Amino acid sequence: MGIVISQAHELMKEALNYRAQRQDLIASNIANADTPFYRPRDIDFERMLAEKKAAMFTADEPALRLAQTDASHLQASRAPSHTKATLFFRDGHMARNDGNSVDLDVETSEMSKNSVMFNALIASIKKSGATFKSVIEASQKI
C-alpha cells in the first residue's frame, strides 16, 4: 500500500482500471466481428464509478436515518454494493444472418471515446502528482 494523496486520486486510479477493462472488451468485440452468434459486451462504467465514489466518500460520514412516522411503514434498507464491473450485452443492433450483432461503427466510436477519457484521466493524475510534487519541493526550500 502506497501513499494515498487524496480520495479523488484513488477514484481516478479506479477509473483508469475500469477504462482499461472497457478498452479490452471493446477490442474483443472488434476482434469477434466475424464470429457467428457473437454478441458485443460492455461494462456499465458510469454506474460502477458512481458506486465506487459513493463508497469512498461516504465511508466516514454518519448515516442519515430515515424517519419512520408509523410502525406499519417499511424499514429502510441499503442498496447492495458491488465492487466488480457488471458485464452486459450491447444489443439493439440488427444481427446479421450469422447471428453476430457487432457493429464496427459503434465499436470504433466507443473505443475512441474510451481512449479520450483514458487520456484525460492520465493527464489529470499527472497534474495532481505535479501539484503534490511542487508542495514537497516548496517545503524543502523553507
Order of alpha helices (4+ residues) and beta strands (2+ residues): alpha-beta-alpha-beta-alpha
